[in-house]
């Protein structure tokens, strides 16, 4: 594939779904030699910066007409406001956050959540805690309980961490998904990566579920996330889907005989196509005459 528009029919194009490229994933792809122009020319709407705001990347993205969002980590309540303030001042659209290390007691974790929600409101910038390992949202049970306590939370659904890290199919995928369905109703950002029960970033081929039941599971997770977004947000709002296929230096991409398992650039196109198909399915379900209120 050469661009996101390759083999994508008009029925799957929806301006409410914006697709960004994560620059931590892009940085060691061969296409990075052409700079962010390769991302723009491939049809992406924007980029997600790393944890440190790189002004050169920010300026280049803006010159190319790309949207820009960011990412960060909040380990202490006092860290949330400065992070949000800087992001607001440079005009980032939103931030995805790793919040805590996952070893905090509930009181300290609650203080972290309160600081994130307050910083988001103070600086008028969406802050999306990630469903990520080594954070306070690393497992579905605790995340559901925190959401009951803080219903204003919205998440970056980085679901490979849950799918693999908590072995989601063990005990029944549908049972697990039903339990954390409230979280799927509060997703405002998605990191595109698919794992299986033993590895959190795997080859998905052409995106079909044939021989890959985990692909069907992720399609269900993404569709429910999009449906929850359509139910609670105005039609003028935009949802951001960002492939984040990280390289071997992050211990994500698998290497066999000295070569990566997949072409992560092309696999990112597959994930975007899948996301567009899932968004179209969510839209169909939402627009059906008997859809739930």
C-alpha positions as CSV (number, residue, x, y, z in Angstrom):
1,X,0.0,0.0,0.0
2,X,1.2,3.5,-0.7
3,X,-1.5,5.6,1.0
4,X,-4.4,5.4,3.4
5,X,-6.8,5.9,0.5
6,X,-5.7,2.7,-1.3
7,X,-8.6,0.3,-1.7
8,X,-10.8,2.4,0.7
9,X,-14.3,2.9,-0.6
10,X,-16.2,6.1,0.0
11,X,-18.6,4.3,2.5
12,X,-15.8,4.0,5.0
13,X,-14.6,7.7,4.8
14,X,-16.0,9.8,7.6
15,X,-14.5,13.2,8.6
16,X,-15.5,12.4,12.2
17,X,-12.7,9.9,12.3
18,X,-9.3,11.5,12.1
19,X,-6.1,9.3,11.7
20,X,-2.8,10.4,13.1
21,X,0.7,8.7,13.1
22,X,2.5,8.2,16.3
23,X,6.0,9.6,15.9
24,X,7.6,7.2,18.4
25,X,6.5,4.5,16.0
26,X,7.4,6.4,12.9
27,X,10.9,7.4,14.0
28,X,12.7,4.2,13.0
29,X,10.6,3.4,9.9
30,X,12.4,3.8,6.5
31,X,9.8,6.5,5.6
32,X,11.1,8.7,8.3
33,X,14.0,9.7,6.1
34,X,11.5,11.8,4.1
35,X,10.4,13.6,7.3
36,X,6.8,14.3,8.2
37,X,6.0,14.9,4.5
38,X,5.8,11.1,4.2
39,X,3.0,11.1,6.8
40,X,1.1,13.9,5.1
41,X,1.5,12.4,1.6
42,X,0.2,9.0,2.9
43,X,-3.1,10.7,3.9
44,X,-2.8,11.0,7.6
45,X,-4.5,13.9,9.3
46,X,-1.9,14.6,11.9
47,X,0.8,13.3,14.2
48,X,1.2,12.4,17.9
49,X,4.4,13.7,19.4
50,X,6.5,11.9,22.0
51,X,6.7,12.7,25.7
52,X,8.9,15.7,25.1
53,X,7.5,18.4,22.8
54,X,9.9,18.7,19.9
55,X,9.4,22.2,18.5
56,X,11.1,21.3,15.2
57,X,8.6,18.5,14.7
58,X,5.7,20.7,15.8
59,X,6.7,23.4,13.4
60,X,7.2,21.0,10.5
61,X,3.8,19.4,11.2
62,X,2.0,22.8,11.2
63,X,3.7,23.8,8.0
64,X,2.5,20.7,6.3
65,X,-1.1,21.3,7.6
66,X,-1.0,18.3,10.0
67,X,-2.9,18.3,13.3
68,X,-0.7,17.7,16.3
69,X,-1.5,16.0,19.6
70,X,0.9,14.9,22.4
71,X,1.6,12.4,25.1
72,X,3.0,12.4,28.6
73,X,3.3,10.8,32.0
74,X,1.8,12.0,35.4
75,X,3.5,10.3,38.4
76,X,2.5,12.9,41.0
77,X,-0.6,15.2,41.2
78,X,1.5,18.3,40.9
79,X,2.7,17.2,37.4
80,X,-0.7,17.3,35.6
81,X,-1.2,21.0,35.4
82,X,2.2,22.0,34.1
83,X,1.9,19.3,31.4
84,X,-1.6,20.5,30.4
85,X,-0.5,24.1,30.5
86,X,2.5,23.6,28.1
87,X,0.3,21.5,25.7
88,X,-2.3,24.3,25.7
89,X,0.2,27.0,25.1
90,X,1.7,25.3,22.0
91,X,-1.7,24.5,20.7
92,X,-1.8,20.7,20.9
93,X,-5.2,19.1,20.3
94,X,-5.0,16.7,23.3
95,X,-2.6,14.5,25.3
96,X,-2.7,10.8,26.1
97,X,-1.2,10.1,29.5
98,X,0.4,7.3,31.4
99,X,-0.9,7.9,34.9
100,X,0.9,6.4,37.9
101,X,2.9,3.2,38.0
102,X,0.1,0.8,39.1
103,X,1.4,0.3,42.6
104,X,-0.4,3.3,44.1
105,X,-3.1,2.8,46.7
106,X,-6.6,3.9,45.9
107,X,-6.3,7.2,47.7
108,X,-3.2,8.3,45.9
109,X,-4.5,7.0,42.6
110,X,-7.6,9.1,43.2
111,X,-5.5,12.2,43.8
112,X,-3.8,11.5,40.4
113,X,-7.1,11.2,38.7
114,X,-8.4,14.4,40.3
115,X,-5.3,16.3,39.2
116,X,-5.7,15.1,35.6
117,X,-9.4,16.1,35.5
118,X,-8.7,19.5,37.0
119,X,-5.8,20.2,34.6
120,X,-8.0,19.3,31.7
121,X,-10.7,21.7,32.8
122,X,-8.3,24.5,33.7
123,X,-6.5,24.5,30.4
124,X,-9.4,23.4,28.1
125,X,-7.5,20.5,26.7
126,X,-8.6,16.8,26.6
127,X,-6.4,14.5,28.7
128,X,-6.8,10.9,28.0
129,X,-5.3,8.4,30.5
130,X,-4.2,5.2,28.7
131,X,-5.3,1.7,29.5
132,X,-1.6,0.9,29.7
133,X,0.6,-1.5,31.7
134,X,2.5,0.0,34.6
135,X,-0.2,2.6,35.2
136,X,-3.2,2.9,37.6
137,X,-5.4,1.8,34.6
138,X,-3.5,-1.3,33.8
139,X,-6.3,-3.7,34.6
140,X,-10.1,-3.6,33.7
141,X,-11.4,-4.2,37.2
142,X,-9.6,-1.2,38.8
143,X,-10.4,1.0,35.8
144,X,-14.1,0.2,36.0
145,X,-14.1,1.0,39.7
146,X,-12.3,4.3,39.2
147,X,-14.8,5.2,36.4
148,X,-17.6,4.6,38.8
149,X,-16.0,7.1,41.2
150,X,-14.9,9.6,38.5
151,X,-17.5,9.4,35.7
152,X,-15.9,12.4,33.9
153,X,-12.9,10.3,32.8
154,X,-12.3,9.6,29.2
155,X,-9.6,7.2,28.1
156,X,-7.1,6.4,25.4
157,X,-8.0,2.8,24.6
158,X,-4.6,1.1,24.2
159,X,-6.3,-2.3,24.5
160,X,-3.4,-4.5,23.5
161,X,-2.1,-3.9,27.1
162,X,-5.3,-5.4,28.5
163,X,-5.8,-8.0,25.9
164,X,-2.4,-9.6,26.4
165,X,-1.5,-8.3,29.8
166,X,-4.6,-9.6,31.5
167,X,-5.1,-12.5,29.1
168,X,-8.5,-11.3,28.1
169,X,-9.6,-14.5,26.4
170,X,-9.0,-16.6,29.6
171,X,-12.4,-16.9,31.2
172,X,-14.2,-15.7,28.0
173,X,-13.6,-12.6,26.0
174,X,-17.3,-11.7,25.8
175,X,-17.5,-12.0,29.6
176,X,-14.6,-9.7,30.1
177,X,-15.8,-7.2,27.5
178,X,-19.3,-7.1,29.1
179,X,-17.7,-6.3,32.5
180,X,-15.7,-3.3,31.2
181,X,-18.3,-2.1,28.7
182,X,-18.6,1.2,30.7
183,X,-15.0,2.0,29.9
184,X,-15.7,1.4,26.2
185,X,-18.4,4.1,26.5
186,X,-15.8,6.6,27.7
187,X,-13.0,6.2,25.1
188,X,-12.0,9.4,23.3
189,X,-8.8,8.3,21.6
190,X,-7.5,4.9,20.3
191,X,-4.0,3.7,19.9
192,X,-4.0,1.2,17.0
193,X,-2.2,-2.0,17.9
194,X,-3.4,-5.6,18.0
195,X,-2.0,-8.3,20.2
196,X,-2.8,-12.0,20.8
197,X,-3.0,-13.7,24.2
198,X,0.7,-14.1,24.3
199,X,2.2,-11.1,22.5
200,X,0.9,-7.5,22.4
201,X,2.0,-6.5,18.8
202,X,1.5,-9.1,16.1
203,X,1.1,-9.5,12.4
204,X,-2.6,-9.0,11.4
205,X,-2.1,-9.7,7.7
206,X,-4.8,-8.0,5.7
207,X,-7.0,-7.4,8.8
208,X,-9.3,-10.4,8.3
209,X,-10.2,-12.5,11.3
210,X,-9.6,-15.8,9.4
211,X,-7.3,-17.8,11.6
212,X,-6.8,-14.8,13.9
213,X,-9.7,-14.6,16.4
214,X,-7.9,-11.8,18.2
215,X,-8.5,-9.6,15.2
216,X,-12.2,-10.0,15.5
217,X,-11.9,-9.2,19.2
218,X,-10.2,-5.9,18.5
219,X,-12.7,-5.0,15.9
220,X,-15.4,-5.5,18.6
221,X,-13.4,-3.3,21.1
222,X,-12.9,-0.6,18.5
223,X,-16.5,-0.6,17.3
224,X,-17.9,-0.4,20.8
225,X,-15.5,2.5,21.6
226,X,-16.6,4.4,18.5
227,X,-20.3,3.7,19.3
228,X,-19.8,5.1,22.8
229,X,-18.2,8.2,21.3
230,X,-21.1,8.8,18.8
231,X,-23.6,8.4,21.6
232,X,-22.1,11.1,23.9
233,X,-20.5,13.6,21.5
234,X,-21.9,16.2,19.0
235,X,-21.6,15.2,15.4
236,X,-19.2,18.0,14.9
237,X,-16.6,16.4,17.2
238,X,-13.7,14.3,15.9
239,X,-12.3,11.1,17.2
240,X,-8.6,10.4,16.8
241,X,-7.3,6.9,15.8
242,X,-3.5,6.6,15.9
243,X,-1.5,3.5,14.9
244,X,1.3,2.9,17.4
245,X,3.3,0.0,16.1
246,X,6.5,0.4,18.0
247,X,9.9,-1.0,16.9
248,X,12.2,-3.6,18.5
249,X,14.0,-1.0,20.7
250,X,10.7,-0.8,22.7
251,X,10.5,-4.6,22.7
252,X,7.2,-4.5,20.8
253,X,8.0,-5.5,17.2
254,X,9.2,-9.1,17.0
255,X,12.4,-9.9,15.1
256,X,13.1,-13.2,13.4
257,X,16.4,-14.0,11.6
258,X,17.4,-10.4,11.9
259,X,14.2,-9.0,10.3
260,X,11.1,-7.5,11.8
261,X,8.0,-9.7,11.6
262,X,6.1,-7.1,9.6
263,X,6.4,-3.9,7.6
264,X,5.0,-1.5,10.3
265,X,4.2,1.2,7.8
266,X,2.0,-1.1,5.7
267,X,0.5,-2.7,8.8
268,X,-0.5,0.8,10.0
269,X,-2.5,1.2,6.8
270,X,-4.3,-2.0,7.6
271,X,-5.1,-0.9,11.1
272,X,-6.5,2.4,9.8
273,X,-8.7,0.6,7.2
274,X,-10.0,-1.6,10.0
275,X,-10.7,1.4,12.2
276,X,-12.7,3.0,9.4
277,X,-14.7,-0.1,8.9
278,X,-15.4,-0.3,12.6
279,X,-16.4,3.4,12.7
280,X,-18.8,2.8,9.8
281,X,-20.3,-0.2,11.6
282,X,-20.7,1.9,14.8
283,X,-22.3,4.7,12.8
284,X,-24.7,2.2,11.2
285,X,-25.7,0.9,14.6
286,X,-26.1,4.4,16.0
287,X,-28.2,5.6,13.1
288,X,-30.5,2.6,13.1
289,X,-34.1,3.5,13.9
290,X,-34.2,1.4,17.0
291,X,-30.8,2.3,18.4
292,X,-30.6,2.7,22.2
293,X,-30.8,6.2,23.6
